[in-house]
Amino acid sequence: QVQLVESGGGLVQAGGSLRLSCAVSGSIFSINAMGWYRQAPGKQRELVARITSGASTNYADSVKGRFTISRDNAKNTMYLQMNSLKPEDTAVYYCAVDLNRSTYSRTVYWGQGTQVTVSS
C-alpha cells in the first residue's frame, strides 16, 4: 500500500506565497521522478514542475522564476514553493510520484489534490 498526502493549499492574495508538500509513505523500494500537476475548472490537467531522482528539474513556462520544486529523499517528501502567485494559478494541485515497490514493480501514484485559490 502506498499513500500520498498533500498539504499546504489554501486561499492567498495575488502576489502572495504558498508552499505545498507531498509526503509519500508505505511499501516503497525507491522513488524515481516526482511532479506537481494542476487542473483549473474547465481545463485539462497540466504539468507544473517535475524533479528527477537526481534532482534535475523542469517547469511549465507559466511558472518559471516563481515556483521552485524540491524533494527531501530522507523524508520521501516533495515540495512546491509558490511565490508571486497570480489569479491564473488558481487550480487543484496534484502530486504524482513514479516509484518502485520492488525491483520489478514500477507505478505512478497520484495524490488526492489540494485547492489553491489566488484572489485578485
N, C-alpha and C positions, 0 to 999 in steps of 0.2 A: 504494500500500500504506500502510495506517495501522496503527500499533501503540499499544496502551495497556498500560503496565506499572505494576502496582500494587505497593506495598511498605508495610511498617510494621505488618503484623498480628502477632499473637503471643498469648502467654498472660500474663495480668495478674490480680492480685488485685482483688477488689471495692474500689472507691474509687480505684483507680489510673488511669493515663492512657496513651493511645497516640496516635500521630499517623500517619495513613495518607496516602500520596502516590499520585498517578496521573499519570504522565508520558505525554504524547501526542507521537508522532513520526511522520514520514512525509510523504506528499504532502498538505499541508493548505493551504487557501486562507484559511479563517477558522474560528474556534470560536465557537459560539453558547452555549447553556446547557450546564452540566456538573452532574453529580449523583452522589450516593452512594446505593446501594441495599443492602439486606441480606436474607438469607434464612436463617432458622433451620430446623433439621430439622423436617420435617412442616408447615412453614408456607409461605405464599406470600411471594414477594419483595415487599418494601415500600420505598417511598421514605424515605430517612433525611434527606437535605438536598439542596438544589439551589441553584445560583448562576447567574445570567444573565451575559451578556456585559457588562452594565452594573453587575455586582456586587450586584444585588438577590438576597436570599437568602430561602429559606423552609425550615422544619424540621418534621419529624414532632413531634407534641405530646410524645411519649415522650422526646425528646432535647433539647427546648428548654431552654436555660440550662446544658446540659452539653457539647454538641457545637458546634463552630464550623467552618463551611466557608469556604474561601478559595481564591483562584486567583492564579497568577503568570502573566500573559499573555506576558511576555517568555520564559518557560521552557516555555510550554504545559503547565503543571502545576497540578493541583488538590490541595488538602489537606483532611483532616478531622481536626481536633484533638478528641480524645475525652477528657473529664475525668469524674471521679466515675463511673467505669464500674460497671455493675451486672451480675449474672449473666444477666439477661434481655437484655443487649446481645450475648450470645454468638451469633454467626452468621458466615456467609461474607459479606463485604462486597465489592460490585462497584462499579466506577466506570462511568459512562455519559457519553458525550460526543456532543453534537449538533454536527456540524461540516460545513463546506462544503469539498469537494475542488476545486471550481471555482465559478463564479458560478451554475451551473445544476445542481450535484450536491450534494445535502444528504442525509446519512445519520447515523444514531445507531450509534455503536460501543460495544462493551462490553469491559471488562477481564476477565481470567481469574478474578478473585476472590481475596481474601485472607482467611484464617481469623482471627477474633478470638474468643478464649475468655477469659471472665471467671470466675474461681473465687471461691466464697463463703468 
